[in-house]
Amino acid sequence: MQEHNSLYHPVQIGKLKLNGNLFLAPIAGYSDRAFRSLCLEYGASYCTTEMVSAEALTRGSKKTESLMLPAPNEKAYAVQIFGGVPEVMANAAELVLERTPCTSIDINGGCPVPKIIKSGAGSSLTKDPDLLYRIVKAVKERVSSKSNIPVTIKIRSGWDQSHITWKEAAEASISAGADAITIHARTKQQGYEGKADWNIQKQLVDFVAKRIPVFGSGDANTPETAKAMLEQTGCDGVMFARGAMGDPFLFRRTRSYLLTGTYEKESIQERLKAGFRELNVNVKDRGEKAACCLMRKKFCAYSSGIQGGAKLRQSVVQASSVQDYKDIFSAYLE
């Protein structure tokens, strides 16, 4: 891996070269192609799809397949798959290669949601390094036989405080051929609560010793915390998750902060216009009713900071048409 001086810098994952090191994580219900298009427009270096069920994909689910579509402005992106059976994961990876122009495949080894755990996927792999190894190896071998795109993995620090297994998971991943690792430095038991342990993230960076890139996730949700993560842990890049939900401008602010030490906040009008662009793509993809229901939570985020916003959001959560949203925000879009 190349040396770098600036906290904002290019990254190479296998043969994939990226111009920057600020990434959008795979967030269920958020990382669709409409939102990814905005994140890219406002400075994201790379984005990952919502997680895709290997089982559903291999069974021919059209809804699952639609999660993998690239954004209109997306020249490079990752598709994340999850599952607990090596052969099914390898078959799913092959389908991803056949049906998308993605430039990397990511394996979910971190999701703490019970239904994912029950399938033997997500965080359950963190406590079973042998299965994790077999899954990464199966996917890597299948992908390598068809393409030269990298295979990456996202893990957690462990199952609970009594079972901190990031080191075993990392070694299994590297031995199986993973081209990069992202760590969310919380345990499965923590879920999204408590504090991420950046000391574990730093230990992982030291343990990997530049064999492959290490990206950090967890509690980096502002330009300031992203900078602190890079400085304190030495990770190669930051993967924004909850901090980016409803805030694609986070990438622009963070890039500016890393390069210049300052940043400007976007106007309410700019945020709402971005929300409407996201809405329009979703209408094309899902139909008006489904898109408008999906965008309720997102417009609540886009409208934060507006005076009297609480009353405004009461209207947002009942919006069911594009015209409803236009009527709600008409005073702020002129």
TAFEN-V448225 format. One record per residue. N is the residue number from 1. SS is DSSP state (a for helix, b for strand, c for the rest). PHI is phi in degrees with one decimal (* if undefined). D_LAST is the distance of its C-alpha to the last C-alpha in whole Angstrom. Layout:
n:N ss:SS phi:PHI d_last:D_LAST
n:N ss:SS phi:PHI d_last:D_LAST
//
This chain:
n:1 ss:c phi:* d_last:49
n:2 ss:c phi:-78.3 d_last:48
n:3 ss:c phi:-78.8 d_last:48
n:4 ss:c phi:-148.2 d_last:44
n:5 ss:c phi:-104.8 d_last:44
n:6 ss:c phi:-75.2 d_last:40
n:7 ss:c phi:-68.2 d_last:38
n:8 ss:c phi:-99.7 d_last:36
n:9 ss:c phi:-159.2 d_last:38
n:10 ss:c phi:-66.8 d_last:39
n:11 ss:b phi:-136.0 d_last:41
n:12 ss:b phi:-119.8 d_last:43
n:13 ss:b phi:-116.4 d_last:44
n:14 ss:c phi:59.9 d_last:47
n:15 ss:c phi:-95.9 d_last:46
n:16 ss:b phi:-86.3 d_last:42
n:17 ss:b phi:-106.5 d_last:41
n:18 ss:b phi:-116.3 d_last:37
n:19 ss:c phi:-77.5 d_last:36
n:20 ss:c phi:-145.0 d_last:35
n:21 ss:c phi:-131.0 d_last:36
n:22 ss:b phi:-117.6 d_last:32
n:23 ss:b phi:-120.1 d_last:32
n:24 ss:b phi:-96.8 d_last:31
n:25 ss:c phi:-74.7 d_last:33
n:26 ss:c phi:-75.9 d_last:34
n:27 ss:c phi:-119.6 d_last:32
n:28 ss:c phi:-58.1 d_last:33
n:29 ss:c phi:84.0 d_last:30
n:30 ss:c phi:-129.5 d_last:27
n:31 ss:c phi:-82.7 d_last:29
n:32 ss:c phi:-77.8 d_last:28
n:33 ss:a phi:-67.6 d_last:27
n:34 ss:a phi:-64.6 d_last:24
n:35 ss:a phi:-72.6 d_last:23
n:36 ss:a phi:-61.3 d_last:26
n:37 ss:a phi:-61.4 d_last:24
n:38 ss:a phi:-71.7 d_last:21
n:39 ss:a phi:-58.2 d_last:24
n:40 ss:a phi:-64.7 d_last:26
n:41 ss:a phi:-59.7 d_last:23
n:42 ss:c phi:-102.1 d_last:22
n:43 ss:c phi:112.8 d_last:26
n:44 ss:c phi:-65.0 d_last:28
n:45 ss:c phi:-81.5 d_last:32
n:46 ss:b phi:-168.3 d_last:33
n:47 ss:b phi:-130.6 d_last:32
n:48 ss:b phi:-120.2 d_last:34
n:49 ss:c phi:-66.6 d_last:33
n:50 ss:c phi:-58.5 d_last:34
n:51 ss:c phi:-67.2 d_last:38
n:52 ss:b phi:-112.6 d_last:39
n:53 ss:b phi:-71.4 d_last:43
n:54 ss:a phi:-61.6 d_last:46
n:55 ss:a phi:-62.5 d_last:47
n:56 ss:a phi:-65.2 d_last:45
n:57 ss:a phi:-63.9 d_last:44
n:58 ss:a phi:-71.3 d_last:48
n:59 ss:c phi:-91.2 d_last:48
n:60 ss:c phi:89.6 d_last:46
n:61 ss:c phi:-67.8 d_last:42
n:62 ss:a phi:-69.8 d_last:40
n:63 ss:a phi:-62.7 d_last:37
n:64 ss:a phi:-63.9 d_last:38
n:65 ss:a phi:-62.9 d_last:38
n:66 ss:a phi:-67.0 d_last:35
n:67 ss:c phi:-64.8 d_last:34
n:68 ss:c phi:-93.0 d_last:35
n:69 ss:c phi:-64.1 d_last:33
n:70 ss:c phi:-74.0 d_last:32
n:71 ss:c phi:-70.1 d_last:28
n:72 ss:c phi:-56.3 d_last:27
n:73 ss:c phi:-107.5 d_last:27
n:74 ss:c phi:-98.3 d_last:30
n:75 ss:c phi:-87.9 d_last:33
n:76 ss:c phi:-141.6 d_last:35
n:77 ss:c phi:-164.2 d_last:35
n:78 ss:b phi:-108.9 d_last:37
n:79 ss:b phi:-107.3 d_last:38
n:80 ss:b phi:-99.6 d_last:39
n:81 ss:b phi:-117.1 d_last:42
n:82 ss:b phi:-134.6 d_last:44
n:83 ss:c phi:172.4 d_last:48
n:84 ss:c phi:-117.2 d_last:51
n:85 ss:c phi:-119.8 d_last:53
n:86 ss:a phi:-51.9 d_last:54
n:87 ss:a phi:-66.1 d_last:55
n:88 ss:a phi:-66.3 d_last:52
n:89 ss:a phi:-64.1 d_last:50
n:90 ss:a phi:-65.6 d_last:51
n:91 ss:a phi:-64.4 d_last:51
n:92 ss:a phi:-64.3 d_last:47
n:93 ss:a phi:-60.2 d_last:47
n:94 ss:a phi:-64.7 d_last:48
n:95 ss:a phi:-64.4 d_last:46
n:96 ss:a phi:-59.0 d_last:43
n:97 ss:a phi:-62.9 d_last:44
n:98 ss:a phi:-71.3 d_last:45
n:99 ss:a phi:-110.4 d_last:42
n:100 ss:c phi:-137.4 d_last:39
n:101 ss:c phi:-95.7 d_last:39
n:102 ss:c phi:-60.2 d_last:38
n:103 ss:c phi:-112.5 d_last:40
n:104 ss:b phi:-164.2 d_last:41
n:105 ss:b phi:-119.8 d_last:42
n:106 ss:b phi:-109.7 d_last:42
n:107 ss:b phi:-105.2 d_last:44
n:108 ss:b phi:-82.7 d_last:43
n:109 ss:b phi:-119.8 d_last:46
n:110 ss:c phi:-134.9 d_last:44
n:111 ss:c phi:-62.9 d_last:42
n:112 ss:c phi:-95.6 d_last:43
n:113 ss:c phi:-66.1 d_last:42
n:114 ss:a phi:-51.0 d_last:45
n:115 ss:a phi:-67.8 d_last:45
n:116 ss:a phi:-75.9 d_last:45
n:117 ss:a phi:-59.7 d_last:48
n:118 ss:a phi:-61.4 d_last:50
n:119 ss:c phi:-83.4 d_last:49
n:120 ss:c phi:80.9 d_last:51
n:121 ss:c phi:-111.3 d_last:48
n:122 ss:a phi:58.5 d_last:45
n:123 ss:a phi:-61.9 d_last:47
n:124 ss:a phi:-62.0 d_last:50
n:125 ss:a phi:-69.8 d_last:51
n:126 ss:a phi:-64.4 d_last:51
n:127 ss:a phi:-94.5 d_last:54
n:128 ss:c phi:-133.2 d_last:56
n:129 ss:a phi:-58.2 d_last:56
n:130 ss:a phi:-66.0 d_last:58
n:131 ss:a phi:-67.1 d_last:56
n:132 ss:a phi:-57.2 d_last:53
n:133 ss:a phi:-58.4 d_last:55
n:134 ss:a phi:-66.9 d_last:56
n:135 ss:a phi:-68.9 d_last:53
n:136 ss:a phi:-61.2 d_last:51
n:137 ss:a phi:-63.9 d_last:55
n:138 ss:a phi:-62.9 d_last:54
n:139 ss:a phi:-67.1 d_last:51
n:140 ss:a phi:-61.2 d_last:51
n:141 ss:a phi:-65.4 d_last:55
n:142 ss:a phi:-67.2 d_last:53
n:143 ss:a phi:-63.7 d_last:50
n:144 ss:a phi:-64.5 d_last:52
n:145 ss:a phi:-76.9 d_last:54
n:146 ss:a phi:-116.9 d_last:51
n:147 ss:c phi:-158.2 d_last:49
n:148 ss:c phi:-111.3 d_last:49
n:149 ss:c phi:-76.2 d_last:45
n:150 ss:b phi:-75.5 d_last:46
n:151 ss:b phi:-116.8 d_last:46
n:152 ss:b phi:-123.0 d_last:45
n:153 ss:b phi:-143.6 d_last:45
n:154 ss:b phi:-114.8 d_last:43
n:155 ss:b phi:-126.0 d_last:45
n:156 ss:b phi:-112.3 d_last:45
n:157 ss:b phi:-70.2 d_last:48
n:158 ss:b phi:166.5 d_last:50
n:159 ss:b phi:-78.7 d_last:51
n:160 ss:b phi:-153.6 d_last:51
n:161 ss:c phi:-64.9 d_last:53
n:162 ss:c phi:-87.6 d_last:56
n:163 ss:b phi:-135.1 d_last:55
n:164 ss:b phi:-89.6 d_last:53
n:165 ss:c phi:-122.3 d_last:54
n:166 ss:a phi:-59.1 d_last:51
n:167 ss:a phi:-66.1 d_last:54
n:168 ss:a phi:-64.4 d_last:56
n:169 ss:a phi:-65.2 d_last:53
n:170 ss:a phi:-66.0 d_last:52
n:171 ss:a phi:-64.5 d_last:55
n:172 ss:a phi:-61.7 d_last:55
n:173 ss:a phi:-64.0 d_last:52
n:174 ss:a phi:-66.2 d_last:53
n:175 ss:a phi:-61.7 d_last:57
n:176 ss:a phi:-83.4 d_last:55
n:177 ss:c phi:108.7 d_last:53
n:178 ss:c phi:-60.0 d_last:50
n:179 ss:c phi:-96.7 d_last:48
n:180 ss:b phi:-166.7 d_last:45
n:181 ss:b phi:-129.0 d_last:45
n:182 ss:b phi:-109.1 d_last:42
n:183 ss:b phi:-117.3 d_last:43
n:184 ss:b phi:-96.7 d_last:41
n:185 ss:b phi:-81.5 d_last:44
n:186 ss:b phi:-125.3 d_last:44
n:187 ss:b phi:-84.3 d_last:47
n:188 ss:c phi:-58.0 d_last:46
n:189 ss:c phi:-61.3 d_last:47
n:190 ss:c phi:-66.0 d_last:44
n:191 ss:c phi:63.0 d_last:42
n:192 ss:c phi:-115.5 d_last:39
n:193 ss:c phi:-98.7 d_last:40
n:194 ss:c phi:68.5 d_last:42
n:195 ss:c phi:-106.1 d_last:41
n:196 ss:c phi:-71.0 d_last:42
n:197 ss:c phi:-93.2 d_last:45
n:198 ss:a phi:-65.6 d_last:44
n:199 ss:a phi:-63.5 d_last:48
n:200 ss:a phi:-64.6 d_last:48
n:201 ss:a phi:-59.6 d_last:46
n:202 ss:a phi:-64.1 d_last:48
n:203 ss:a phi:-62.3 d_last:51
n:204 ss:a phi:-64.9 d_last:50
n:205 ss:a phi:-57.9 d_last:49
n:206 ss:a phi:-65.5 d_last:52
n:207 ss:a phi:-65.7 d_last:54
n:208 ss:a phi:-69.5 d_last:52
n:209 ss:c phi:50.5 d_last:53
n:210 ss:c phi:65.1 d_last:51
n:211 ss:c phi:-65.4 d_last:52
n:212 ss:c phi:-143.9 d_last:49
n:213 ss:b phi:-67.3 d_last:45
n:214 ss:b phi:-121.6 d_last:44
n:215 ss:b phi:-113.0 d_last:41
n:216 ss:b phi:-107.5 d_last:40
n:217 ss:b phi:-143.1 d_last:38
n:218 ss:c phi:111.9 d_last:37
n:219 ss:c phi:70.6 d_last:36
n:220 ss:c phi:-99.8 d_last:34
n:221 ss:c phi:-130.0 d_last:30
n:222 ss:c phi:-143.4 d_last:29
n:223 ss:a phi:-56.5 d_last:30
n:224 ss:a phi:-66.6 d_last:32
n:225 ss:a phi:-72.6 d_last:34
n:226 ss:a phi:-64.0 d_last:34
n:227 ss:a phi:-62.4 d_last:36
n:228 ss:a phi:-62.5 d_last:38
n:229 ss:a phi:-61.1 d_last:39
n:230 ss:a phi:-61.1 d_last:40
n:231 ss:a phi:-70.8 d_last:42
n:232 ss:a phi:-80.2 d_last:44
n:233 ss:a phi:-108.2 d_last:45
n:234 ss:c phi:74.5 d_last:45
n:235 ss:c phi:-66.7 d_last:43
n:236 ss:c phi:-80.7 d_last:42
n:237 ss:b phi:-169.2 d_last:38
n:238 ss:b phi:-115.2 d_last:36
n:239 ss:b phi:-107.5 d_last:35
n:240 ss:b phi:-80.2 d_last:32
n:241 ss:c phi:-121.3 d_last:32
n:242 ss:a phi:-59.7 d_last:30
n:243 ss:a phi:-62.8 d_last:28
n:244 ss:a phi:-92.4 d_last:26
n:245 ss:c phi:-62.4 d_last:25
n:246 ss:c phi:74.6 d_last:22
n:247 ss:c phi:-142.8 d_last:21
n:248 ss:c phi:-65.4 d_last:22
n:249 ss:c phi:-72.2 d_last:21
n:250 ss:a phi:-55.1 d_last:24
n:251 ss:a phi:-67.6 d_last:26
n:252 ss:a phi:-65.1 d_last:24
n:253 ss:a phi:-63.5 d_last:25
n:254 ss:a phi:-68.7 d_last:28
n:255 ss:a phi:-58.8 d_last:29
n:256 ss:a phi:-61.9 d_last:28
n:257 ss:a phi:-65.6 d_last:30
n:258 ss:a phi:-67.8 d_last:33
n:259 ss:a phi:-88.9 d_last:33
n:260 ss:a phi:-123.5 d_last:32
n:261 ss:c phi:84.9 d_last:32
n:262 ss:c phi:-139.4 d_last:29
n:263 ss:c phi:-158.6 d_last:25
n:264 ss:c phi:-111.8 d_last:22
n:265 ss:c phi:-83.2 d_last:19
n:266 ss:c phi:-74.0 d_last:16
n:267 ss:c phi:-79.5 d_last:13
n:268 ss:a phi:-57.2 d_last:11
n:269 ss:a phi:-61.9 d_last:8
n:270 ss:a phi:-64.2 d_last:11
n:271 ss:a phi:-65.3 d_last:13
n:272 ss:a phi:-67.0 d_last:11
n:273 ss:a phi:-63.5 d_last:11
n:274 ss:a phi:-64.3 d_last:14
n:275 ss:a phi:-59.0 d_last:15
n:276 ss:a phi:-69.4 d_last:14
n:277 ss:a phi:-65.4 d_last:16
n:278 ss:a phi:-64.2 d_last:19
n:279 ss:a phi:-58.5 d_last:18
n:280 ss:a phi:-62.5 d_last:18
n:281 ss:a phi:-66.2 d_last:22
n:282 ss:a phi:-65.7 d_last:23
n:283 ss:a phi:-62.1 d_last:23
n:284 ss:a phi:-64.2 d_last:25
n:285 ss:a phi:-81.9 d_last:27
n:286 ss:a phi:-120.0 d_last:28
n:287 ss:c phi:94.0 d_last:26
n:288 ss:a phi:-63.8 d_last:23
n:289 ss:a phi:-62.4 d_last:25
n:290 ss:a phi:-63.9 d_last:27
n:291 ss:a phi:-63.8 d_last:23
n:292 ss:a phi:-68.6 d_last:21
n:293 ss:a phi:-66.5 d_last:24
n:294 ss:a phi:-60.9 d_last:25
n:295 ss:a phi:-78.8 d_last:21
n:296 ss:a phi:-58.2 d_last:21
n:297 ss:a phi:-65.3 d_last:23
n:298 ss:a phi:-75.0 d_last:21
n:299 ss:a phi:-70.3 d_last:17
n:300 ss:a phi:-61.9 d_last:19
n:301 ss:a phi:-74.9 d_last:20
n:302 ss:a phi:-61.3 d_last:16
n:303 ss:c phi:-94.9 d_last:15
n:304 ss:c phi:-62.8 d_last:18
n:305 ss:c phi:99.3 d_last:18
n:306 ss:c phi:-73.6 d_last:15
n:307 ss:c phi:-63.4 d_last:17
n:308 ss:c phi:74.1 d_last:18
n:309 ss:a phi:-63.5 d_last:18
n:310 ss:a phi:-61.0 d_last:21
n:311 ss:a phi:-67.3 d_last:20
n:312 ss:a phi:-61.0 d_last:17
n:313 ss:a phi:-70.1 d_last:19
n:314 ss:a phi:-63.7 d_last:22
n:315 ss:a phi:-74.5 d_last:19
n:316 ss:a phi:-59.5 d_last:19
n:317 ss:c phi:-71.8 d_last:22
n:318 ss:c phi:-113.2 d_last:23
n:319 ss:c phi:-66.2 d_last:20
n:320 ss:c phi:-132.8 d_last:22
n:321 ss:c phi:-146.6 d_last:20
n:322 ss:a phi:-61.3 d_last:17
n:323 ss:a phi:-64.1 d_last:15
n:324 ss:a phi:-57.7 d_last:16
n:325 ss:a phi:-65.5 d_last:14
n:326 ss:a phi:-62.8 d_last:11
n:327 ss:a phi:-66.1 d_last:12
n:328 ss:a phi:-62.5 d_last:12
n:329 ss:a phi:-106.3 d_last:9
n:330 ss:a phi:-55.4 d_last:7
n:331 ss:a phi:-69.0 d_last:6
n:332 ss:a phi:-105.9 d_last:6
n:333 ss:c phi:-110.5 d_last:4
n:334 ss:c phi:-77.4 d_last:0
//
